[in-house]
Amino acid sequence: MPFIEVEGKKIELDEEGFLVNYDDWNEKVACALADKEGVSKTCPLTKDKLEIIKFMREYYKKYSAFPIPSHVCINIHQPKKCTFEKFPDPLTAWKIAGIPQPVAYGEFRDAITKLSVMK
């Protein structure tokens, strides 16, 4: 399994580069992930990027869902397209935020279909 090393500790990633354990995340891990994704070569991340990442984590923890990018920007009082300006795409921001890999729509639909068949 792939990993990154942060302060001598191996942090496991899945095959797509998402954290395996949500609780392994901290700002230094975010910096290592940002470097791996080519978003930032400097640590710490900028205040604007950290606000985006932290809001995404809080939202995910509260709702077990991924926030709509424009919703992030509105809630942290940044320009409407802040996530697109600071990160190449939402998946990259999610990786850096340490949020689990989103389920593809088809996989999600299949899982729901299986559950309804089981009833």
SERO-987227 format. One line per 3 residues: number of its first residue (from 1); for each residue z, x, y of N, C-alpha, C, O, CB. Coordinates in nm, 4 decimals. Glycine has a CB too. Layout:
! SERO-987227
NUM) Z:X:Y:Z:X:Y:Z:X:Y:Z:X:Y:Z:X:Y ~ ...
***
This chain:
! SERO-987227
1) 0.0000:0.0846:-0.1179:0.0000:0.0000:0.0000:0.0000:0.0896:0.1249:0.0714:0.1898:0.1293:0.1231:-0.0965:-0.0006 ~ -0.0792:0.0540:0.2249:-0.0826:0.1347:0.3472:0.0508:0.1287:0.4229:0.1301:0.0362:0.4051:-0.1966:0.0872:0.4384 ~ 0.0729:0.2286:0.5067:0.1946:0.2310:0.5871:0.1705:0.3136:0.7134:0.0739:0.3892:0.7236:0.3136:0.2886:0.5056
4) 0.2613:0.2966:0.8086:0.2678:0.3849:0.9240:0.4057:0.4495:0.9192:0.4984:0.3949:0.8594:0.2428:0.3072:1.0607 ~ 0.4188:0.5638:0.9812:0.5483:0.6297:0.9848:0.5983:0.6300:1.1287:0.5293:0.6746:1.2203:0.5396:0.7744:0.9281 ~ 0.7198:0.5794:1.1462:0.7816:0.5718:1.2785:0.9222:0.6290:1.2674:1.0064:0.5775:1.1939:0.7844:0.4241:1.3328
7) 0.9455:0.7359:1.3413:1.0749:0.8031:1.3407:1.1219:0.8358:1.1990:1.2387:0.8165:1.1655:1.1784:0.7171:1.4107 ~ 1.0307:0.8847:1.1173:1.0637:0.9258:0.9817:1.0752:0.8134:0.8812:1.1042:0.8385:0.7642:1.1891:0.9997:0.9833 ~ 1.0533:0.6900:0.9237:1.0636:0.5750:0.8330:0.9236:0.5213:0.8036:0.8431:0.5024:0.8948:1.1538:0.4631:0.8943
10) 0.8957:0.4969:0.6758:0.7674:0.4382:0.6371:0.7742:0.2866:0.6544:0.8624:0.2196:0.6007:0.7310:0.4754:0.4900 ~ 0.6791:0.2354:0.7306:0.6706:0.0921:0.7562:0.5472:0.0400:0.6824:0.4349:0.0809:0.7120:0.6631:0.0608:0.9112 ~ 0.5684:-0.0498:0.5866:0.4581:-0.1008:0.5045:0.3680:-0.1962:0.5813:0.4138:-0.2796:0.6595:0.5126:-0.1707:0.3818
13) 0.2389:-0.1813:0.5564:0.1369:-0.2706:0.6114:0.0604:-0.3325:0.4962:0.0549:-0.2753:0.3873:0.0404:-0.1948:0.7080 ~ 0.0010:-0.4497:0.5193:-0.0870:-0.5046:0.4160:-0.2239:-0.4367:0.4293:-0.2427:-0.3488:0.5134:-0.0996:-0.6617:0.4289 ~ -0.3169:-0.4778:0.3469:-0.4490:-0.4135:0.3450:-0.5257:-0.4287:0.4762:-0.6155:-0.3497:0.5052:-0.5316:-0.4704:0.2325
16) -0.4906:-0.5300:0.5554:-0.5584:-0.5548:0.6829:-0.4863:-0.4909:0.8009:-0.5345:-0.4982:0.9139:-0.5715:-0.7037:0.7064 ~ -0.3707:-0.4280:0.7759:-0.2977:-0.3605:0.8827:-0.1867:-0.4417:0.9470:-0.1339:-0.4020:1.0508:-0.3921:-0.3199:0.9868 ~ -0.1498:-0.5558:0.8871:-0.0395:-0.6373:0.9374:0.0911:-0.5903:0.8729:0.0912:-0.5457:0.7582:-0.0642:-0.7886:0.9086
19) 0.2024:-0.6004:0.9468:0.3322:-0.5643:0.8900:0.3630:-0.6514:0.7691:0.3367:-0.7717:0.7702:0.4437:-0.5779:0.9954 ~ 0.4183:-0.5910:0.6657:0.4601:-0.6657:0.5478:0.5933:-0.7353:0.5762:0.6134:-0.8498:0.5358:0.4721:-0.5719:0.4244 ~ 0.6840:-0.6667:0.6455:0.8172:-0.7201:0.6740:0.8312:-0.7434:0.8242:0.8336:-0.6479:0.9019:0.9282:-0.6237:0.6227
22) 0.8404:-0.8675:0.8646:0.8529:-0.9065:1.0051:0.9668:-0.8314:1.0750:0.9543:-0.7941:1.1916:0.8760:-1.0575:1.0158 ~ 1.0768:-0.8094:1.0040:1.1953:-0.7464:1.0625:1.1831:-0.5955:1.0814:1.2717:-0.5338:1.1405:1.3138:-0.7749:0.9768 ~ 1.0758:-0.5352:1.0327:1.0535:-0.3917:1.0559:1.0074:-0.3631:1.1982:1.0036:-0.2471:1.2393:0.9505:-0.3378:0.9573
25) 0.9723:-0.4666:1.2741:0.9147:-0.4489:1.4069:1.0187:-0.4060:1.5101:1.1320:-0.4540:1.5104:0.8483:-0.5772:1.4517 ~ 0.9780:-0.3157:1.5964:1.0492:-0.2839:1.7197:0.9432:-0.2267:1.8147:0.8266:-0.2156:1.7769:1.1704:-0.1811:1.6950 ~ 0.9817:-0.1909:1.9352:0.8829:-0.1446:2.0325:0.8139:-0.0151:1.9895:0.6972:0.0064:2.0224:0.9492:-0.1244:2.1670
28) 0.8838:0.0700:1.9172:0.8212:0.1945:1.8691:0.7191:0.1651:1.7595:0.6142:0.2290:1.7529:0.9288:0.2924:1.8163 ~ 0.7500:0.0690:1.6744:0.6537:0.0255:1.5726:0.5317:-0.0347:1.6425:0.4180:-0.0095:1.6027:0.7184:-0.0783:1.4742 ~ 0.5559:-0.1139:1.7463:0.4455:-0.1730:1.8235:0.3566:-0.0624:1.8806:0.2341:-0.0738:1.8774:0.5003:-0.2631:1.9382
31) 0.4164:0.0429:1.9321:0.3385:0.1553:1.9860:0.2522:0.2200:1.8767:0.1350:0.2505:1.8988:0.4329:0.2609:2.0485 ~ 0.3117:0.2403:1.7595:0.2369:0.3011:1.6487:0.1214:0.2112:1.6049:0.0122:0.2596:1.5752:0.3304:0.3287:1.5294 ~ 0.1458:0.0807:1.6010:0.0398:-0.0136:1.5643:-0.0691:-0.0178:1.6717:-0.1877:-0.0251:1.6396:0.0985:-0.1546:1.5427
34) -0.0291:-0.0131:1.7989:-0.1259:-0.0132:1.9091:-0.2131:0.1120:1.9028:-0.3337:0.1055:1.9269:-0.0535:-0.0215:2.0458 ~ -0.1527:0.2243:1.8708:-0.2284:0.3490:1.8559:-0.3259:0.3378:1.7395:-0.4422:0.3763:1.7511:-0.1332:0.4688:1.8348 ~ -0.2780:0.2850:1.6273:-0.3631:0.2673:1.5084:-0.4815:0.1752:1.5375:-0.5916:0.1968:1.4870:-0.2805:0.2105:1.3916
37) -0.4580:0.0727:1.6192:-0.5630:-0.0243:1.6523:-0.6495:0.0206:1.7700:-0.7458:-0.0476:1.8051:-0.5007:-0.1590:1.6838 ~ -0.6166:0.1335:1.8309:-0.6956:0.1845:1.9416:-0.6728:0.1123:2.0737:-0.7574:0.1176:2.1629:-0.8387:0.1770:1.9067 ~ -0.5583:0.0445:2.0866:-0.5284:-0.0320:2.2076:-0.4562:0.0553:2.3102:-0.4788:0.0410:2.4303:-0.4431:-0.1556:2.1735
40) -0.3704:0.1444:2.2642:-0.2929:0.2274:2.3555:-0.2557:0.3574:2.2868:-0.2124:0.3580:2.1715:-0.1665:0.1535:2.4038 ~ -0.2728:0.4666:2.3580:-0.2338:0.5978:2.3048:-0.1004:0.6423:2.3640:-0.0488:0.7481:2.3280:-0.3429:0.7030:2.3346 ~ -0.0442:0.5620:2.4550:0.0815:0.5995:2.5185:0.1931:0.5043:2.4785:0.1717:0.3856:2.4541:0.0659:0.6016:2.6704
43) 0.3113:0.5603:2.4727:0.4287:0.4817:2.4408:0.5322:0.5106:2.5478:0.5490:0.6270:2.5841:0.4832:0.5139:2.2976 ~ 0.6008:0.4139:2.5992:0.5986:0.2736:2.5596:0.4735:0.2011:2.6097:0.4012:0.2496:2.6967:0.7227:0.2036:2.6112 ~ 0.4514:0.0846:2.5523:0.3408:0.0002:2.5980:0.3711:-0.0475:2.7398:0.4864:-0.0483:2.7828:0.3186:-0.1214:2.5017
46) 0.2671:-0.0870:2.8112:0.2877:-0.1355:2.9477:0.3729:-0.2622:2.9459:0.3816:-0.3315:2.8445:0.1520:-0.1625:3.0173 ~ 0.4347:-0.2909:3.0584:0.5190:-0.4103:3.0721:0.4383:-0.5363:3.0403:0.4872:-0.6249:2.9702:0.5783:-0.4192:3.2151 ~ 0.3141:-0.5450:3.0919:0.2299:-0.6626:3.0666:0.2022:-0.6816:2.9179:0.2105:-0.7932:2.8667:0.0979:-0.6502:3.1422
49) 0.1694:-0.5729:2.8486:0.1412:-0.5833:2.7047:0.2662:-0.6226:2.6280:0.2597:-0.7046:2.5364:0.0859:-0.4505:2.6505 ~ 0.3805:-0.5647:2.6647:0.5043:-0.5996:2.5954:0.5426:-0.7452:2.6174:0.5929:-0.8100:2.5256:0.6172:-0.5095:2.6414 ~ 0.5200:-0.7975:2.7368:0.5490:-0.9396:2.7614:0.4660:-1.0284:2.6692:0.5167:-1.1257:2.6134:0.5212:-0.9760:2.9089
52) 0.3388:-0.9946:2.6535:0.2502:-1.0717:2.5657:0.3003:-1.0652:2.4220:0.3152:-1.1678:2.3556:0.1050:-1.0193:2.5743 ~ 0.3257:-0.9450:2.3754:0.3690:-0.9229:2.2365:0.5016:-0.9938:2.2084:0.5158:-1.0611:2.1063:0.3829:-0.7719:2.2078 ~ 0.5976:-0.9788:2.2981:0.7293:-1.0398:2.2766:0.7219:-1.1924:2.2779:0.7898:-1.2586:2.1994:0.8277:-0.9917:2.3834
55) 0.6391:-1.2488:2.3674:0.6239:-1.3941:2.3681:0.5633:-1.4407:2.2358:0.6083:-1.5401:2.1788:0.5358:-1.4396:2.4871 ~ 0.4617:-1.3697:2.1866:0.3983:-1.4080:2.0595:0.5002:-1.4058:1.9461:0.5009:-1.4958:1.8621:0.2804:-1.3135:2.0266 ~ 0.5858:-1.3045:1.9428:0.6883:-1.2960:1.8384:0.7874:-1.4127:1.8484:0.8211:-1.4760:1.7484:0.7634:-1.1618:1.8483
58) 0.8327:-1.4392:1.9702:0.9284:-1.5488:1.9894:0.8669:-1.6826:1.9501:0.9314:-1.7648:1.8849:0.9760:-1.5538:2.1355 ~ 0.7439:-1.7035:1.9896:0.6742:-1.8284:1.9572:0.6598:-1.8424:1.8056:0.6888:-1.9480:1.7493:0.5345:-1.8330:2.0256 ~ 0.6150:-1.7356:1.7403:0.5982:-1.7391:1.5949:0.7323:-1.7665:1.5257:0.7397:-1.8475:1.4333:0.5380:-1.6057:1.5443
61) 0.8371:-1.6990:1.5710:0.9684:-1.7170:1.5083:1.0165:-1.8617:1.5235:1.0768:-1.9174:1.4318:1.0713:-1.6200:1.5701 ~ 0.9898:-1.9212:1.6381:1.0360:-2.0578:1.6641:0.9520:-2.1628:1.5915:1.0068:-2.2583:1.5365:1.0339:-2.0855:1.8133 ~ 0.8187:-2.1459:1.5908:0.7290:-2.2502:1.5394:0.6570:-2.2147:1.4089:0.5879:-2.2994:1.3521:0.6271:-2.2819:1.6432
64) 0.6719:-2.0920:1.3610:0.5982:-2.0442:1.2422:0.4485:-2.0676:1.2586:0.3785:-2.1040:1.1641:0.6488:-2.1150:1.1142 ~ 0.4021:-2.0460:1.3797:0.2608:-2.0657:1.4113:0.2205:-1.9630:1.5164:0.3047:-1.8994:1.5798:0.2333:-2.2116:1.4617 ~ 0.0911:-1.9490:1.5326:0.0379:-1.8537:1.6282:0.0075:-1.9243:1.7593:-0.0575:-2.0288:1.7592:-0.0879:-1.7851:1.5729
67) 0.0532:-1.8690:1.8714:0.0279:-1.9335:1.9998:-0.1185:-1.9213:2.0416:-0.1855:-1.8232:2.0094:0.1176:-1.8733:2.1069 ~ -0.1658:-2.0199:2.1121:-0.2997:-2.0146:2.1699:-0.2956:-1.9098:2.2806:-0.2054:-1.9130:2.3643:-0.3461:-2.1559:2.2246 ~ -0.3916:-1.8168:2.2830:-0.3864:-1.7078:2.3815:-0.3638:-1.7527:2.5258:-0.2834:-1.6913:2.5960:-0.5132:-1.6302:2.3751
70) -0.4311:-1.8565:2.5720:-0.4120:-1.8994:2.7109:-0.2700:-1.9541:2.7330:-0.2157:-1.9450:2.8431:-0.5166:-2.0067:2.7485 ~ -0.2109:-2.0107:2.6275:-0.0731:-2.0605:2.6337:0.0235:-1.9437:2.6576:0.1208:-1.9564:2.7319:-0.0359:-2.1362:2.5025 ~ -0.0048:-1.8316:2.5940:0.0780:-1.7114:2.6130:0.0786:-1.6736:2.7603:0.1847:-1.6554:2.8201:0.0256:-1.5925:2.5264
73) -0.0402:-1.6620:2.8183:-0.0548:-1.6172:2.9569:0.0163:-1.7090:3.0551:0.0828:-1.6624:3.1477:-0.2014:-1.6080:2.9933 ~ 0.0023:-1.8385:3.0348:0.0671:-1.9360:3.1229:0.2188:-1.9201:3.1168:0.2861:-1.9231:3.2198:0.0266:-2.0802:3.0842 ~ 0.2717:-1.9035:2.9974:0.4170:-1.8964:2.9799:0.4798:-1.7665:3.0282:0.5993:-1.7632:3.0576:0.4504:-1.9154:2.8365
76) 0.4027:-1.6613:3.0367:0.4589:-1.5352:3.0868:0.4110:-1.5057:3.2291:0.4301:-1.3960:3.2814:0.4208:-1.4189:2.9936 ~ 0.3480:-1.6070:3.2903:0.3045:-1.5986:3.4306:0.2101:-1.4813:3.4565:0.2252:-1.4069:3.5534:0.4256:-1.5866:3.5215 ~ 0.1126:-1.4673:3.3669:0.0063:-1.3692:3.3849:-0.1254:-1.4455:3.4002:-0.1312:-1.5655:3.3733:0.0005:-1.2678:3.2642
79) -0.2313:-1.3758:3.4434:-0.3613:-1.4439:3.4579:-0.4029:-1.5143:3.3287:-0.3659:-1.4720:3.2192:-0.4699:-1.3431:3.4992 ~ -0.4798:-1.6216:3.3427:-0.5179:-1.7100:3.2313:-0.5757:-1.6366:3.1104:-0.5539:-1.6789:2.9969:-0.6181:-1.8105:3.2794 ~ -0.6474:-1.5298:3.1324:-0.7100:-1.4563:3.0213:-0.6387:-1.3235:2.9939:-0.7027:-1.2265:2.9534:-0.8582:-1.4302:3.0519
82) -0.5086:-1.3186:3.0153:-0.4343:-1.1932:3.0016:-0.4466:-1.1314:2.8624:-0.4597:-1.0097:2.8494:-0.2887:-1.2166:3.0334 ~ -0.4423:-1.2146:2.7590:-0.4487:-1.1580:2.6239:-0.5834:-1.0914:2.5987:-0.5901:-0.9878:2.5326:-0.4237:-1.2670:2.5188 ~ -0.6901:-1.1501:2.6510:-0.8231:-1.0927:2.6316:-0.8410:-0.9662:2.7149:-0.9169:-0.8770:2.6769:-0.9310:-1.1950:2.6676
85) -0.7709:-0.9580:2.8295:-0.7799:-0.8400:2.9147:-0.7003:-0.7236:2.8564:-0.7401:-0.6081:2.8717:-0.7302:-0.8724:3.0555 ~ -0.5900:-0.7517:2.7907:-0.5004:-0.6458:2.7414:-0.5275:-0.6039:2.5973:-0.4942:-0.4922:2.5579:-0.3581:-0.6913:2.7527 ~ -0.5882:-0.6939:2.5176:-0.6132:-0.6657:2.3758:-0.7570:-0.7027:2.3424:-0.8109:-0.7985:2.3978:-0.5135:-0.7436:2.2844
88) -0.8197:-0.6273:2.2519:-0.9599:-0.6563:2.2183:-0.9818:-0.7952:2.1590:-1.0852:-0.8573:2.1837:-1.0105:-0.5535:2.1217 ~ -0.8860:-0.8443:2.0812:-0.8952:-0.9782:2.0237:-0.7557:-1.0239:1.9830:-0.6657:-0.9411:1.9687:-0.9922:-0.9807:1.9019 ~ -0.7365:-1.1531:1.9643:-0.6020:-1.2037:1.9308:-0.5433:-1.1434:1.8034:-0.4226:-1.1204:1.7966:-0.6068:-1.3534:1.9162
91) -0.6259:-1.1176:1.7029:-0.5733:-1.0597:1.5789:-0.5092:-0.9241:1.6041:-0.4081:-0.8906:1.5425:-0.6846:-1.0461:1.4748 ~ -0.5669:-0.8468:1.6934:-0.5091:-0.7164:1.7260:-0.3723:-0.7348:1.7897:-0.2777:-0.6641:1.7550:-0.6022:-0.6369:1.8202 ~ -0.3610:-0.8281:1.8816:-0.2317:-0.8558:1.9449:-0.1305:-0.9006:1.8393:-0.0154:-0.8571:1.8419:-0.2465:-0.9642:2.0553
94) -0.1722:-0.9870:1.7467:-0.0821:-1.0334:1.6416:-0.0350:-0.9181:1.5542:0.0821:-0.9120:1.5168:-0.1507:-1.1391:1.5559 ~ -0.1260:-0.8267:1.5215:-0.0872:-0.7093:1.4419:0.0196:-0.6297:1.5150:0.1226:-0.5950:1.4571:-0.2099:-0.6197:1.4122 ~ -0.0047:-0.6009:1.6412:0.0878:-0.5193:1.7198:0.2211:-0.5912:1.7373:0.3255:-0.5268:1.7465:0.0270:-0.4857:1.8573
97) 0.2182:-0.7226:1.7418:0.3412:-0.8017:1.7537:0.4186:-0.8085:1.6218:0.5317:-0.8572:1.6187:0.3079:-0.9428:1.8011 ~ 0.3589:-0.7606:1.5145:0.4275:-0.7622:1.3857:0.4329:-0.8992:1.3212:0.5178:-0.9260:1.2362:0.5659:-0.7109:1.4023 ~ 0.3407:-0.9859:1.3626:0.3352:-1.1213:1.3073:0.2497:-1.1170:1.1802:0.1490:-1.0462:1.1772:0.2766:-1.2241:1.4122
100) 0.2874:-1.1908:1.0757:0.2102:-1.1890:0.9513:0.0641:-1.2298:0.9723:0.0299:-1.3016:1.0663:0.2747:-1.2812:0.8494 ~ -0.0177:-1.1828:0.8839:-0.1605:-1.2152:0.8895:-0.1807:-1.3654:0.8809:-0.1252:-1.4312:0.7929:-0.2372:-1.1445:0.7762 ~ -0.2606:-1.4201:0.9729:-0.2851:-1.5649:0.9669:-0.3661:-1.6011:0.8431:-0.4479:-1.5229:0.7946:-0.3584:-1.6128:1.0937
103) -0.3413:-1.7196:0.7945:-0.4157:-1.7703:0.6798:-0.5497:-1.8225:0.7317:-0.5549:-1.8934:0.8323:-0.3352:-1.8829:0.6036 ~ -0.6560:-1.7874:0.6636:-0.7880:-1.8376:0.7023:-0.7905:-1.9894:0.6869:-0.7248:-2.0446:0.5986:-0.9004:-1.7717:0.6165 ~ -0.8659:-2.0557:0.7722:-0.8710:-2.2017:0.7705:-0.9041:-2.2552:0.6311:-0.8411:-2.3503:0.5849:-0.9741:-2.2520:0.8715
106) -1.0001:-2.1963:0.5655:-1.0386:-2.2427:0.4322:-0.9254:-2.2305:0.3327:-0.9047:-2.3197:0.2504:-1.1581:-2.1654:0.3823 ~ -0.8510:-2.1191:0.3398:-0.7362:-2.1010:0.2513:-0.6279:-2.2037:0.2827:-0.5653:-2.2576:0.1914:-0.6800:-1.9585:0.2641 ~ -0.6057:-2.2306:0.4095:-0.5060:-2.3283:0.4523:-0.5425:-2.4669:0.4008:-0.4584:-2.5387:0.3466:-0.4935:-2.3296:0.6059
109) -0.6700:-2.5035:0.4186:-0.7176:-2.6338:0.3728:-0.7020:-2.6444:0.2214:-0.6593:-2.7483:0.1709:-0.8651:-2.6559:0.4139 ~ -0.7362:-2.5379:0.1483:-0.7234:-2.5384:0.0023:-0.5777:-2.5556:-0.0403:-0.5489:-2.6279:-0.1357:-0.7803:-2.4086:-0.0567 ~ -0.4851:-2.4887:0.0307:-0.3438:-2.5000:-0.0025:-0.2940:-2.6426:0.0182:-0.2188:-2.6950:-0.0640:-0.2615:-2.4026:0.0817
112) -0.3355:-2.7048:0.1270:-0.2945:-2.8430:0.1543:-0.3544:-2.9376:0.0498:-0.2870:-3.0294:0.0030:-0.3380:-2.8857:0.2970 ~ -0.4783:-2.9155:0.0141:-0.5440:-2.9982:-0.0871:-0.4685:-2.9882:-0.2198:-0.4460:-3.0893:-0.2864:-0.6921:-2.9552:-0.1055 ~ -0.4294:-2.8665:-0.2582:-0.3542:-2.8479:-0.3830:-0.2217:-2.9222:-0.3778:-0.1809:-2.9844:-0.4758:-0.3297:-2.6984:-0.4098
115) -0.1536:-2.9156:-0.2619:-0.0262:-2.9857:-0.2490:-0.0419:-3.1356:-0.2618:0.0399:-3.2015:-0.3259:0.0383:-2.9527:-0.1170 ~ -0.1477:-3.1911:-0.2006:-0.1665:-3.3357:-0.2091:-0.2063:-3.3789:-0.3496:-0.1751:-3.4907:-0.3907:-0.2718:-3.3811:-0.1091 ~ -0.2742:-3.2931:-0.4232:-0.3124:-3.3260:-0.5607:-0.1885:-3.3270:-0.6496:-0.1807:-3.4049:-0.7446:-0.4174:-3.2250:-0.6147
118) -0.0921:-3.2410:-0.6192:0.0295:-3.2278:-0.7003:0.1213:-3.3485:-0.6854:0.2059:-3.3708:-0.7720:0.1048:-3.1011:-0.6619 ~ 0.1082:-3.4260:-0.5806:0.1982:-3.5416:-0.5593:0.1697:-3.6544:-0.6534:0.2364:-3.7577:-0.6479:0.1873:-3.5920:-0.4179
***
